[in-house]
Amino acid sequence: MTTLRMKTYDILIENHAIEAVKRLVEDGSNRKDVFVVTDNHVKALHLETLRRVLDPIHLHVVSITPGEASKSVSTMLDVIGQLLTMGIKRDHLLIGFGGGVVTDLAGFVAAILYRGITYAAIPTTLLAQVDASIGSKTGIDLAQGKNLLGAFKDPAWVLIDPMFLETLPKEVRIDGLAEMIKAALIADPVLYQMLKDDDEITEKKIIRAVEVKRSIVMKDPYETHERMLLNFGHTFGHAIERKHHYETYTHGVAVAYGMLIAMDLGVRQGITPKALYDDVLNTLKKTKLVTEPLLLASDYVSHIGFDKKQLSDGLRFIFLEDIGQAVIKTVRMEDLL
Ligand SMILES: NC(=O)c1ccc[n+]([C@@H]2O[C@H](COP(=O)([O-])OP(=O)(O)OC[C@H]3O[C@@H](n4cnc5c(N)ncnc54)[C@H](O)[C@@H]3O)[C@@H](O)[C@H]2O)c1
């Protein structure tokens, strides 16, 4: 088992790691109950496995409707209501078992219920394994924008079992792949080469992608500087999602186009080598994350405005000088055209 150490908790990664989850849940105590937030897809596909490996611990399960719409105030209150009805107390453990929607929502519930209860994550999508469940950000969406309500909540542990990905639909898998390519581009040339050679998702590649996020978050847990590097491709990625009302492009696809827009701006500003842009374009085409004609910055600039990354003195924008060398520069809106 690979164990990556965060400041206060471990991230455990291995195929079939789920078999070891009982030891983590018991944690030297005599737990008889555990509370699980999941969604209806994951419940149907994988809850039985969790029940089996945790037996005889009793699972109290709250299952939400799959999808981003569930990262809402109303679902959050509903989940909290169900947990309270089931008898959750301050010293119970709450597990988020699902994709990023579930881990963001369950983590947020754990952060605020009784002013904080113990939380752990078992992410089941590629995006949640390499991104959403790492770094302690939790949250829900408001009508005014995504992730506007949230908290930093350190889990007790994160267990990543790539075996869960076997049931993942292709279009969900590809979203995670985009974040892996992003991680590789900002910090890990070896991972970039591995993904370029073959986009099959392996335990080794997941470990490397998690390590990129881990090391950046360790340096800057509250996103005052380095952690912004993880937003590479996301300024335009979010603008693309917003303009199309989160319907036309999935998050990963929007980020892929966003990375190309960021690199194109970098080329025009003399920061990014043109050969690097061409190489990444080919990789993203090969993985089917993008197709030509590409999306244009000019069509999306006006949709950047309300992004949380916009600060009072300008926009922190991430450029790529080389693979593994991302830089943060403050730009004005007009620089982005
Ligand atoms: N907290 C963070 O740092 C952070 C970082 C990145 C993204 N996020 C958040 O993550 C969310 C997106 O996460 P996501 O892409 O995992 O989406 P998701 O949670 O909506 O999952 C996508 C779909 O896959 C299904 N699914 C989950 N596991 C499965 C499995 N093993 N087999 C088959 N189907 C499965 C789900 O039911 C859902 O239909 C967004 O809300 C985003 O804001 C958070």
The ligand as an SDF file (V2000), in Angstrom:
LIG
                    3D

 44 48  0  0  0  0  0  0  0  0999 V2000
  -12.7800   19.8560   -3.1840 N   0  0  0  0  0  0  0  0  0  0  0  0
  -11.9510   19.9700   -4.1950 C   0  0  0  0  0  0  0  0  0  0  0  0
  -10.7750   20.3050   -4.0310 O   0  0  0  0  0  0  0  0  0  0  0  0
  -12.4470   19.6770   -5.5720 C   0  0  0  0  0  0  0  0  0  0  0  0
  -11.5500   19.5800   -6.6440 C   0  0  0  0  0  0  0  0  0  0  0  0
  -12.0380   19.2540   -7.8980 C   0  0  0  0  0  0  0  0  0  0  0  0
  -13.3960   19.0410   -8.0880 C   0  0  0  0  0  0  0  0  0  0  0  0
  -14.2410   19.1570   -7.0400 N   0  0  0  0  0  0  0  0  0  0  0  0
  -15.6840   18.9340   -7.2080 C   0  0  0  0  0  0  0  0  0  0  0  0
  -15.8890   17.6010   -7.6420 O   0  0  0  0  0  0  0  0  0  0  0  0
  -17.1530   17.5360   -8.2970 C   0  0  0  0  0  0  0  0  0  0  0  0
  -17.0520   16.6560   -9.5030 C   0  0  0  0  0  0  0  0  0  0  0  0
  -16.6770   15.3770   -9.0880 O   0  0  0  0  0  0  0  0  0  0  0  0
  -16.8530   14.1060  -10.0470 P   0  0  0  0  0  0  0  0  0  0  0  0
  -16.3140   14.4090  -11.3800 O   0  0  0  0  0  0  0  0  0  0  0  0
  -16.3240   12.9640   -9.2880 O   0  0  0  0  0  0  0  0  0  0  0  0
  -18.4220   14.0420  -10.2520 O   0  0  0  0  0  0  0  0  0  0  0  0
  -19.6080   13.2610   -9.5360 P   0  0  0  0  0  0  0  0  0  0  0  0
  -19.3810   13.1090   -8.0960 O   0  0  0  0  0  0  0  0  0  0  0  0
  -20.8450   13.9310   -9.9800 O   0  0  0  0  0  0  0  0  0  0  0  0
  -19.5120   11.8240  -10.2070 O   0  0  0  0  0  0  0  0  0  0  0  0
  -19.7400   11.6950  -11.5720 C   0  0  0  0  0  0  0  0  0  0  0  0
  -20.6870   10.5330  -11.8590 C   0  0  0  0  0  0  0  0  0  0  0  0
  -19.9980    9.3130  -11.6370 O   0  0  0  0  0  0  0  0  0  0  0  0
  -20.8060    8.4550  -10.8240 C   0  0  0  0  0  0  0  0  0  0  0  0
  -19.8790    7.5570  -10.1350 N   0  0  0  0  0  0  0  0  0  0  0  0
  -19.1190    7.8190   -9.0520 C   0  0  0  0  0  0  0  0  0  0  0  0
  -18.3050    6.7720   -8.8060 N   0  0  0  0  0  0  0  0  0  0  0  0
  -18.5980    5.8320   -9.7320 C   0  0  0  0  0  0  0  0  0  0  0  0
  -18.0800    4.5340  -10.0010 C   0  0  0  0  0  0  0  0  0  0  0  0
  -17.0700    4.0250   -9.2970 N   0  0  0  0  0  0  0  0  0  0  0  0
  -18.6080    3.8430  -11.0430 N   0  0  0  0  0  0  0  0  0  0  0  0
  -19.6040    4.3840  -11.8040 C   0  0  0  0  0  0  0  0  0  0  0  0
  -20.1090    5.5990  -11.6110 N   0  0  0  0  0  0  0  0  0  0  0  0
  -19.5990    6.3200  -10.5860 C   0  0  0  0  0  0  0  0  0  0  0  0
  -21.6060    9.3880   -9.9700 C   0  0  0  0  0  0  0  0  0  0  0  0
  -22.7560    8.7830   -9.4840 O   0  0  0  0  0  0  0  0  0  0  0  0
  -21.9260   10.4910  -10.9660 C   0  0  0  0  0  0  0  0  0  0  0  0
  -23.0200   10.1420  -11.7550 O   0  0  0  0  0  0  0  0  0  0  0  0
  -17.5500   18.9660   -8.6200 C   0  0  0  0  0  0  0  0  0  0  0  0
  -18.6110   19.3420   -7.7930 O   0  0  0  0  0  0  0  0  0  0  0  0
  -16.3020   19.7660   -8.2860 C   0  0  0  0  0  0  0  0  0  0  0  0
  -16.6010   21.0610   -7.8290 O   0  0  0  0  0  0  0  0  0  0  0  0
  -13.7880   19.4550   -5.7930 C   0  0  0  0  0  0  0  0  0  0  0  0
  1  2  1  0
  2  3  2  0
  2  4  1  0
  4  5  1  0
  4 44  2  0
  5  6  2  0
  6  7  1  0
  7  8  2  0
  8  9  1  0
  8 44  1  0
  9 10  1  0
  9 42  1  0
 10 11  1  0
 11 12  1  0
 11 40  1  0
 12 13  1  0
 13 14  1  0
 14 15  2  0
 14 16  1  0
 14 17  1  0
 17 18  1  0
 18 19  2  0
 18 20  1  0
 18 21  1  0
 21 22  1  0
 22 23  1  0
 23 24  1  0
 23 38  1  0
 24 25  1  0
 25 26  1  0
 25 36  1  0
 26 27  1  0
 26 35  1  0
 27 28  2  0
 28 29  1  0
 29 30  1  0
 29 35  2  0
 30 31  1  0
 30 32  2  0
 32 33  1  0
 33 34  2  0
 34 35  1  0
 36 37  1  0
 36 38  1  0
 38 39  1  0
 40 41  1  0
 40 42  1  0
 42 43  1  0
M  CHG  2   8   1  16  -1
M  END
$$$$
